[in-house]
Amino acid sequence: MLPLLAGRESAVGLAAVNGPASTVISGDAAAVDEIAAVLAERGRKTRRLRVSHAFHSPLMEPMLSEFREVVAQVVPGEATIPVISDLTGEPATSGQLGSPDYWVEHVRGTVRFQDGVRHLERDGVTAFLELGPDGALTALGQDCLTGTTGTATAVGDSEGTGTAALTGTPLLLPLLRKDRPEAPAAATALARLHVAGVPVDWSAVHSGGPSRPAVDLPTYAFQRGSYWLAAGPATADLPAAGLRTVDHPLLGAGTELADSDGFLFTGRFSVRSHPWLADHGVYEGVLFPATAFLELAVRAGDQVGCDRVEELTLEAPLVLPQGGAVALQLTVGSPDASGTRPLSVHARPADDGPDAPWTRHASGLLPPARNPGPADPF
């Protein structure tokens, strides 16, 4: 770019270096158009900026003396945080910030935004907040970062826009957006800084305005689970009801049949009590898996001394009702001449009352064990 300015120094100046692919020239319109035409011929994209004056160019020189007189009347205060100067790309001293000449040069000199951002990056700054009416500098700042990477710092120019930067999670964002109301836009930006680990003084944010009292969060992290404990099955006095406890997740109780050498197992389950059943969702229902019927048959065989399942026929699908439970009965009959026992599995909605019909879902055969051993106790 500088070779194109040679011979035109009195008409055009290098106004800003905003990034590796963004440079601004400013000055006499005809001279600027000539340089833009040369750049276009070289395949470079150019765009005319909408500005009121040719800032940072030789055309500002006639007003610099009067501008200095005005600035000299301002009594500067001490900077409370370090400032990276866009005039030098380096930290500004108190002497510079308090000198009228420094601000006069800001009007005439080149804005070295890229140098300022890269200085902050070398110092370990990882969160940048643009203090201005929109997000133009945020986009430019992203291009300036080199990927290398700590202190609260500000970078800005004489036109009142700048970037305040804080250490934290890598982040670039504007405080305000031209297409959004100021208060929601600012609150959103502060919230994004907060969740990225950047300290935010919320008491100062809410000072002088309506706000809700702070609510303490629990002292532990939520980890993909519900805070409230799920209610477990009620513990009943099974022996008082003539039943025995069965050590099985789907079968709650069992008993010998009085008129035969058979057994009856009972159970009750739902998606709430057995969440793994939800993995077998079909359309809007939950289908009791076939392998679970086989597991029930094996457990029943263990109870009566049968070590395998010879036959198991699934006669009807068992669909769990939405939000409800299923009552189940598994019956093992008396052995025949060969010692084989019949098995059947019935179920019905548990919440439909005692008159709800039972449906047989599975039946099968349990042959005698090849190496008989003691049957499993209840």
BAGU-771293 format. One record per residue (C-alpha): residue number from 1; residue in one letter; x, y, z. Coordinates in pm, 1 decimal. Example, Ala and Ser with C-alpha at 12.3 -4.5 7.8 and 13.67 -1.06 7.14 Angstrom:
2
{1, a, {1230.0, -450.0, 780.0}}
{2, s, {1367.0, -106.0, 714.0}}
% end
This chain:
378
{1, m, {0.0, 0.0, 0.0}}
{2, l, {277.7, 248.5, 90.4}}
{3, p, {429.5, 244.0, -263.1}}
{4, l, {91.7, 353.8, -400.8}}
{5, l, {99.2, 658.3, -169.6}}
{6, a, {440.3, 770.1, -290.7}}
{7, g, {413.7, 1112.4, -453.5}}
{8, r, {64.7, 1164.9, -309.5}}
{9, e, {164.0, 1228.3, 54.3}}
{10, s, {6.9, 1575.5, 53.3}}
{11, a, {-328.2, 1438.8, -66.3}}
{12, v, {-365.8, 1087.0, 73.6}}
{13, g, {-261.1, 919.5, 397.6}}
{14, l, {-262.0, 570.0, 545.2}}
{15, a, {-562.7, 611.0, 773.9}}
{16, a, {-583.6, 270.9, 946.8}}
{17, v, {-431.2, -75.6, 955.4}}
{18, n, {-730.7, -271.4, 1082.8}}
{19, g, {-604.7, -620.0, 1004.2}}
{20, p, {-397.4, -829.3, 765.5}}
{21, a, {-665.9, -791.8, 498.2}}
{22, s, {-813.5, -452.9, 592.9}}
{23, t, {-632.2, -123.2, 528.5}}
{24, v, {-792.0, 221.5, 503.6}}
{25, i, {-661.2, 518.4, 305.1}}
{26, s, {-803.9, 867.9, 345.1}}
{27, g, {-767.9, 1202.6, 175.4}}
{28, d, {-849.0, 1380.0, -148.2}}
{29, a, {-1135.6, 1194.8, -323.7}}
{30, a, {-973.0, 1196.3, -669.3}}
{31, a, {-642.5, 1061.9, -538.2}}
{32, v, {-816.7, 794.9, -331.8}}
{33, d, {-1021.5, 687.3, -633.9}}
{34, e, {-702.5, 653.5, -841.3}}
{35, i, {-544.4, 424.6, -585.1}}
{36, a, {-866.9, 223.4, -551.7}}
{37, a, {-871.3, 172.1, -928.3}}
{38, v, {-515.0, 36.5, -921.3}}
{39, l, {-604.5, -201.5, -640.5}}
{40, a, {-913.9, -320.8, -828.0}}
{41, e, {-699.7, -398.1, -1133.7}}
{42, r, {-483.0, -612.8, -907.6}}
{43, g, {-787.1, -808.7, -794.7}}
{44, r, {-818.8, -643.1, -454.3}}
{45, k, {-1163.2, -567.9, -314.5}}
{46, t, {-1222.1, -201.3, -229.4}}
{47, r, {-1512.4, -16.8, -66.5}}
{48, r, {-1577.8, 353.3, -5.9}}
{49, l, {-1648.3, 427.1, 360.7}}
{50, r, {-1928.1, 663.4, 463.1}}
{51, v, {-1756.3, 935.2, 670.2}}
{52, s, {-1808.6, 1306.3, 729.8}}
{53, h, {-1439.6, 1404.1, 707.3}}
{54, a, {-1117.5, 1256.3, 574.4}}
{55, f, {-987.5, 1167.5, 920.4}}
{56, h, {-627.3, 1045.9, 957.4}}
{57, s, {-519.5, 1216.6, 636.0}}
{58, p, {-334.8, 1532.5, 527.1}}
{59, l, {-672.6, 1701.7, 476.0}}
{60, m, {-707.5, 1727.5, 856.8}}
{61, e, {-395.9, 1945.0, 895.7}}
{62, p, {-573.1, 2286.6, 861.2}}
{63, m, {-777.1, 2219.2, 1177.8}}
{64, l, {-503.9, 2065.9, 1394.2}}
{65, s, {-387.3, 2394.2, 1552.8}}
{66, e, {-738.2, 2494.0, 1662.0}}
{67, f, {-808.1, 2138.2, 1774.9}}
{68, r, {-495.8, 2145.7, 1993.7}}
{69, e, {-613.5, 2467.4, 2163.9}}
{70, v, {-945.1, 2299.2, 2251.3}}
{71, v, {-783.0, 1979.9, 2378.5}}
{72, a, {-535.7, 2176.6, 2588.9}}
{73, q, {-828.8, 2310.3, 2794.9}}
{74, v, {-926.2, 1957.7, 2900.6}}
{75, v, {-785.0, 1851.4, 3238.3}}
{76, p, {-701.9, 1481.1, 3199.9}}
{77, g, {-747.2, 1227.2, 3477.2}}
{78, e, {-525.5, 931.7, 3557.8}}
{79, a, {-601.7, 614.1, 3365.9}}
{80, t, {-727.3, 341.7, 3600.9}}
{81, i, {-637.5, 55.5, 3366.4}}
{82, p, {-353.2, 20.5, 3116.5}}
{83, v, {-426.4, 156.2, 2768.1}}
{84, i, {-280.1, 16.6, 2448.7}}
{85, s, {-246.3, 307.9, 2208.8}}
{86, d, {-382.6, 267.8, 1856.6}}
{87, l, {-133.9, 534.7, 1759.9}}
{88, t, {168.0, 319.1, 1845.0}}
{89, g, {33.3, -30.0, 1913.2}}
{90, e, {214.3, -14.4, 2248.0}}
{91, p, {111.8, 78.3, 2605.8}}
{92, a, {41.2, 450.4, 2636.8}}
{93, t, {213.0, 640.7, 2916.7}}
{94, s, {44.7, 889.9, 3150.1}}
{95, g, {246.3, 1163.0, 2983.8}}
{96, q, {112.3, 1070.0, 2641.8}}
{97, l, {-250.4, 1046.6, 2753.5}}
{98, g, {-225.0, 1386.5, 2923.9}}
{99, s, {-60.7, 1561.0, 2630.1}}
{100, p, {-266.9, 1760.9, 2376.4}}
{101, d, {-13.6, 1668.7, 2108.8}}
{102, y, {-93.0, 1300.2, 2154.2}}
{103, w, {-460.7, 1356.0, 2070.3}}
{104, v, {-377.3, 1588.3, 1783.0}}
{105, e, {-166.4, 1311.1, 1632.2}}
{106, h, {-460.6, 1073.1, 1678.6}}
{107, v, {-660.9, 1287.3, 1438.3}}
{108, r, {-385.2, 1303.9, 1178.5}}
{109, g, {-189.7, 979.7, 1224.7}}
{110, t, {-255.1, 617.9, 1129.6}}
{111, v, {-481.1, 404.3, 1347.3}}
{112, r, {-278.6, 87.7, 1416.7}}
{113, f, {-562.7, -130.2, 1540.9}}
{114, q, {-396.5, -453.5, 1432.3}}
{115, d, {-79.5, -372.9, 1627.7}}
{116, g, {-283.6, -294.2, 1940.7}}
{117, v, {-483.1, -618.0, 1927.8}}
{118, r, {-172.0, -827.2, 1868.4}}
{119, h, {3.3, -659.3, 2161.9}}
{120, l, {-290.6, -756.9, 2385.3}}
{121, e, {-277.9, -1111.1, 2252.0}}
{122, r, {93.7, -1137.7, 2332.1}}
{123, d, {13.6, -1019.0, 2685.8}}
{124, g, {-227.5, -1312.0, 2726.5}}
{125, v, {-558.5, -1129.1, 2681.8}}
{126, t, {-823.6, -1378.1, 2569.7}}
{127, a, {-1156.5, -1189.8, 2604.3}}
{128, f, {-1230.4, -872.8, 2405.9}}
{129, l, {-1539.2, -653.7, 2457.4}}
{130, e, {-1601.7, -383.7, 2196.6}}
{131, l, {-1721.5, -55.9, 2348.7}}
{132, g, {-1900.9, 114.0, 2061.1}}
{133, p, {-2232.2, 135.2, 1877.0}}
{134, d, {-2191.0, -190.0, 1681.6}}
{135, g, {-1965.8, -487.1, 1617.8}}
{136, a, {-1732.2, -361.3, 1344.3}}
{137, l, {-1417.0, -387.6, 1557.0}}
{138, t, {-1514.5, -732.3, 1681.7}}
{139, a, {-1501.4, -871.5, 1329.7}}
{140, l, {-1174.6, -691.4, 1256.4}}
{141, g, {-1021.9, -809.5, 1583.1}}
{142, q, {-1085.4, -1172.9, 1498.9}}
{143, d, {-873.8, -1134.6, 1184.0}}
{144, c, {-594.0, -967.5, 1380.4}}
{145, l, {-543.4, -1258.3, 1622.4}}
{146, t, {-258.8, -1490.8, 1539.2}}
{147, g, {-362.2, -1780.4, 1764.7}}
{148, t, {-87.3, -1724.5, 2020.7}}
{149, t, {-176.2, -1620.5, 2361.2}}
{150, g, {-287.4, -1210.0, 3091.4}}
{151, t, {-460.8, -788.8, 3297.3}}
{152, a, {-753.9, -561.9, 3226.6}}
{153, t, {-672.2, -346.0, 2924.7}}
{154, a, {-838.4, -112.5, 2673.9}}
{155, v, {-758.1, -32.2, 2313.1}}
{156, g, {-923.3, 254.8, 2124.3}}
{157, d, {-882.7, 561.2, 1908.9}}
{158, s, {-977.4, 924.6, 1926.8}}
{159, e, {-1321.1, 869.4, 1772.4}}
{160, g, {-1464.3, 711.2, 2086.8}}
{161, t, {-1478.9, 348.7, 1984.1}}
{162, g, {-1251.3, 92.8, 2138.4}}
{163, t, {-1210.9, -249.1, 2285.8}}
{164, a, {-1189.9, -331.0, 2655.0}}
{165, a, {-1015.3, -660.6, 2707.4}}
{166, l, {-993.6, -899.1, 3001.2}}
{167, t, {-821.9, -1227.9, 3056.3}}
{168, g, {-1044.0, -1536.6, 3037.0}}
{169, t, {-1197.1, -1775.4, 2785.6}}
{170, p, {-1112.4, -1673.1, 2424.3}}
{171, l, {-1399.0, -1447.3, 2321.3}}
{172, l, {-1465.4, -1142.6, 2103.0}}
{173, l, {-1802.5, -969.8, 2122.9}}
{174, p, {-1959.4, -622.4, 2101.8}}
{175, l, {-2138.9, -458.7, 2392.5}}
{176, l, {-2401.8, -298.1, 2164.5}}
{177, r, {-2556.5, -376.2, 1827.0}}
{178, k, {-2712.2, -119.4, 1597.2}}
{179, d, {-3015.2, -342.0, 1524.0}}
{180, r, {-3098.8, -419.5, 1889.8}}
{181, p, {-3213.4, -212.4, 2189.2}}
{182, e, {-2921.2, -102.3, 2406.8}}
{183, a, {-3024.7, -252.5, 2741.0}}
{184, p, {-3090.8, -610.6, 2618.0}}
{185, a, {-2780.7, -602.9, 2396.6}}
{186, a, {-2557.0, -489.9, 2684.2}}
{187, a, {-2708.6, -742.1, 2926.2}}
{188, t, {-2653.9, -1021.1, 2672.7}}
{189, a, {-2289.3, -924.9, 2623.7}}
{190, l, {-2226.1, -914.7, 2998.9}}
{191, a, {-2396.2, -1251.1, 3041.4}}
{192, r, {-2176.7, -1403.3, 2771.4}}
{193, l, {-1868.5, -1266.1, 2944.4}}
{194, h, {-1990.5, -1407.4, 3276.0}}
{195, v, {-2046.4, -1760.1, 3146.8}}
{196, a, {-1704.8, -1746.4, 2976.8}}
{197, g, {-1541.2, -1688.9, 3316.7}}
{198, v, {-1487.1, -1311.9, 3297.6}}
{199, p, {-1571.5, -1138.3, 3630.1}}
{200, v, {-1874.1, -907.6, 3604.8}}
{201, d, {-1975.0, -664.8, 3884.1}}
{202, w, {-2348.0, -736.9, 3879.5}}
{203, s, {-2413.9, -506.4, 4176.7}}
{204, a, {-2288.0, -216.6, 3963.8}}
{205, v, {-2499.2, -333.3, 3670.8}}
{206, h, {-2818.8, -322.0, 3878.5}}
{207, s, {-2729.7, -9.7, 4077.7}}
{208, g, {-3005.2, 251.1, 4062.9}}
{209, g, {-3255.1, 31.9, 3882.0}}
{210, p, {-3507.4, -243.4, 3955.3}}
{211, s, {-3354.2, -584.2, 4003.6}}
{212, r, {-3442.1, -916.0, 4154.9}}
{213, p, {-3253.7, -1030.8, 4464.8}}
{214, a, {-2969.9, -1272.6, 4396.5}}
{215, v, {-3054.6, -1639.1, 4440.7}}
{216, d, {-2787.0, -1876.7, 4566.4}}
{217, l, {-2735.1, -2182.4, 4348.1}}
{218, p, {-2687.4, -2530.6, 4497.9}}
{219, t, {-2331.9, -2601.0, 4607.1}}
{220, y, {-2294.2, -2893.7, 4365.4}}
{221, a, {-2312.8, -2921.4, 3989.1}}
{222, f, {-2610.8, -3056.6, 3798.2}}
{223, q, {-2474.2, -3343.7, 3587.1}}
{224, r, {-2731.2, -3458.1, 3331.3}}
{225, g, {-2961.7, -3580.9, 3604.3}}
{226, s, {-3264.3, -3473.2, 3800.7}}
{227, y, {-3206.6, -3309.1, 4135.6}}
{228, w, {-3514.4, -3469.4, 4289.6}}
{229, l, {-3489.1, -3831.1, 4396.8}}
{230, a, {-3730.1, -4063.1, 4218.0}}
{231, a, {-3972.5, -4240.4, 4449.0}}
{232, g, {-3887.8, -4609.4, 4479.6}}
{233, p, {-4137.7, -4893.6, 4507.8}}
{234, a, {-4323.4, -4914.4, 4836.1}}
{235, t, {-4195.4, -5182.1, 5073.2}}
{236, a, {-4470.8, -5424.3, 5167.6}}
{237, d, {-4486.2, -5697.0, 5431.2}}
{238, l, {-4481.9, -5986.2, 5181.2}}
{239, p, {-4479.4, -6274.5, 5433.1}}
{240, a, {-4793.9, -6127.9, 5591.4}}
{241, a, {-4957.4, -6155.2, 5249.6}}
{242, g, {-4845.2, -6515.1, 5200.6}}
{243, l, {-4571.2, -6422.0, 4950.5}}
{244, r, {-4193.2, -6433.5, 4941.4}}
{245, t, {-3946.0, -6179.9, 4807.6}}
{246, v, {-3788.9, -6260.8, 4469.5}}
{247, d, {-3439.5, -6133.4, 4398.6}}
{248, h, {-3502.4, -6004.6, 4046.4}}
{249, p, {-3545.2, -5650.3, 3905.1}}
{250, l, {-3873.7, -5730.3, 3725.3}}
{251, l, {-4025.5, -5979.0, 3970.7}}
{252, g, {-4124.9, -5854.4, 4313.0}}
{253, a, {-4276.0, -6157.8, 4482.4}}
{254, g, {-4352.5, -6527.6, 4439.7}}
{255, t, {-4516.1, -6826.7, 4600.9}}
{256, e, {-4575.9, -7199.8, 4555.7}}
{257, l, {-4914.1, -7299.4, 4416.7}}
{258, a, {-5126.9, -7487.9, 4667.8}}
{259, d, {-5293.9, -7736.0, 4429.1}}
{260, s, {-4993.0, -7828.0, 4216.0}}
{261, d, {-4616.8, -7845.5, 4209.7}}
{262, g, {-4603.9, -7506.5, 4041.0}}
{263, f, {-4496.0, -7152.7, 4114.5}}
{264, l, {-4637.3, -6806.2, 4065.7}}
{265, f, {-4423.9, -6495.4, 4027.6}}
{266, t, {-4563.8, -6141.8, 4027.6}}
{267, g, {-4416.9, -5804.9, 3936.2}}
{268, r, {-4501.1, -5445.3, 3861.0}}
{269, f, {-4291.5, -5207.4, 3654.3}}
{270, s, {-4304.6, -4889.3, 3447.9}}
{271, v, {-4068.3, -4659.9, 3260.9}}
{272, r, {-4039.2, -4449.8, 3575.0}}
{273, s, {-3937.5, -4740.7, 3797.1}}
{274, h, {-3718.9, -4899.2, 3524.9}}
{275, p, {-3584.2, -4610.8, 3309.6}}
{276, w, {-3386.6, -4845.0, 3083.6}}
{277, l, {-3715.3, -4957.6, 2930.6}}
{278, a, {-3739.1, -4618.0, 2758.9}}
{279, d, {-3459.0, -4732.2, 2525.6}}
{280, h, {-3716.2, -4956.1, 2358.0}}
{281, g, {-3952.0, -4680.2, 2249.3}}
{282, v, {-4160.3, -4748.6, 1939.6}}
{283, y, {-4358.3, -4456.4, 1796.8}}
{284, e, {-4534.5, -4311.9, 2104.2}}
{285, g, {-4513.8, -4625.8, 2322.4}}
{286, v, {-4251.6, -4842.0, 2492.0}}
{287, l, {-4226.3, -5207.7, 2389.5}}
{288, f, {-4122.3, -5464.3, 2649.6}}
{289, p, {-3820.5, -5632.8, 2484.7}}
{290, a, {-3823.4, -5999.3, 2382.1}}
{291, t, {-3495.6, -6060.2, 2563.7}}
{292, a, {-3666.1, -5955.8, 2888.1}}
{293, f, {-3923.5, -6234.6, 2842.6}}
{294, l, {-3634.6, -6477.2, 2801.3}}
{295, e, {-3469.0, -6339.5, 3115.7}}
{296, l, {-3793.6, -6398.2, 3308.7}}
{297, a, {-3812.4, -6755.8, 3180.0}}
{298, v, {-3452.5, -6827.1, 3285.9}}
{299, r, {-3520.4, -6688.8, 3635.4}}
{300, a, {-3832.0, -6902.5, 3666.6}}
{301, g, {-3634.8, -7209.2, 3554.0}}
{302, d, {-3373.2, -7146.9, 3819.5}}
{303, q, {-3649.1, -7142.0, 4078.5}}
{304, v, {-3776.8, -7490.3, 3988.0}}
{305, g, {-3442.8, -7655.0, 3909.6}}
{306, c, {-3454.7, -7622.3, 3529.2}}
{307, d, {-3128.1, -7499.7, 3378.1}}
{308, r, {-3244.7, -7402.7, 3030.0}}
{309, v, {-3539.5, -7282.3, 2822.8}}
{310, e, {-3641.2, -7531.5, 2555.7}}
{311, e, {-3911.8, -7324.7, 2393.3}}
{312, l, {-4041.2, -6968.9, 2426.6}}
{313, t, {-4317.8, -6829.3, 2207.6}}
{314, l, {-4403.4, -6458.9, 2207.4}}
{315, e, {-4776.7, -6445.2, 2149.0}}
{316, a, {-4855.0, -6071.7, 2185.1}}
{317, p, {-4642.3, -5760.3, 2225.6}}
{318, l, {-4639.6, -5600.8, 2568.6}}
{319, v, {-4666.2, -5222.0, 2529.5}}
{320, l, {-4625.7, -5018.0, 2845.9}}
{321, p, {-4898.2, -4754.5, 2892.4}}
{322, q, {-4786.1, -4392.7, 2882.9}}
{323, g, {-4722.0, -4270.9, 3234.2}}
{324, g, {-4858.6, -4595.1, 3381.9}}
{325, a, {-4736.6, -4929.9, 3514.2}}
{326, v, {-4783.8, -5291.8, 3411.9}}
{327, a, {-4882.0, -5576.9, 3644.1}}
{328, l, {-4722.0, -5908.5, 3547.1}}
{329, q, {-4778.1, -6271.6, 3641.3}}
{330, l, {-4540.6, -6554.9, 3547.1}}
{331, t, {-4668.7, -6904.2, 3611.3}}
{332, v, {-4466.4, -7226.5, 3609.2}}
{333, g, {-4681.7, -7538.3, 3597.6}}
{334, s, {-4630.7, -7890.5, 3730.8}}
{335, p, {-4377.6, -8110.0, 3547.7}}
{336, d, {-4501.5, -8375.0, 3302.5}}
{337, a, {-4372.1, -8733.6, 3277.7}}
{338, s, {-4042.1, -8611.7, 3130.8}}
{339, g, {-4000.3, -8343.7, 3396.4}}
{340, t, {-4072.3, -8056.9, 3155.1}}
{341, r, {-4270.8, -7769.2, 3297.8}}
{342, p, {-4499.8, -7529.0, 3107.5}}
{343, l, {-4447.1, -7156.5, 3152.0}}
{344, s, {-4672.9, -6861.2, 3076.0}}
{345, v, {-4645.1, -6482.6, 3114.2}}
{346, h, {-4956.1, -6265.3, 3154.6}}
{347, a, {-4980.5, -5887.3, 3199.0}}
{348, r, {-5235.2, -5606.6, 3223.1}}
{349, p, {-5227.6, -5229.5, 3294.6}}
{350, a, {-5178.4, -5194.9, 3668.8}}
{351, d, {-5393.5, -4882.7, 3694.5}}
{352, d, {-5704.2, -5015.9, 3518.1}}
{353, g, {-5849.1, -5181.5, 3828.6}}
{354, p, {-5907.3, -5543.7, 3931.6}}
{355, d, {-6151.2, -5612.6, 3648.7}}
{356, a, {-5903.2, -5536.8, 3370.7}}
{357, p, {-5843.8, -5845.0, 3152.7}}
{358, w, {-5513.3, -6031.3, 3149.8}}
{359, t, {-5330.8, -6091.5, 2821.4}}
{360, r, {-5098.0, -6384.7, 2769.1}}
{361, h, {-4784.3, -6248.0, 2606.3}}
{362, a, {-4551.4, -6547.8, 2615.8}}
{363, s, {-4550.1, -6923.3, 2677.8}}
{364, g, {-4278.7, -7183.0, 2680.0}}
{365, l, {-4129.0, -7502.5, 2813.8}}
{366, l, {-3866.6, -7558.1, 3081.8}}
{367, p, {-3701.1, -7903.6, 3052.0}}
{368, p, {-3546.3, -8070.4, 3355.7}}
{369, a, {-3182.9, -8000.3, 3432.6}}
{370, r, {-2928.9, -8237.5, 3284.0}}
{371, n, {-2726.5, -8220.8, 3605.3}}
{372, p, {-2989.7, -8163.0, 3872.0}}
{373, g, {-2889.2, -7940.0, 4161.1}}
{374, p, {-3073.7, -7755.6, 4433.3}}
{375, a, {-3335.1, -7508.7, 4312.3}}
{376, d, {-3284.2, -7138.5, 4381.7}}
{377, p, {-3458.3, -7025.7, 4699.3}}
{378, f, {-3687.8, -6725.5, 4698.9}}
% end
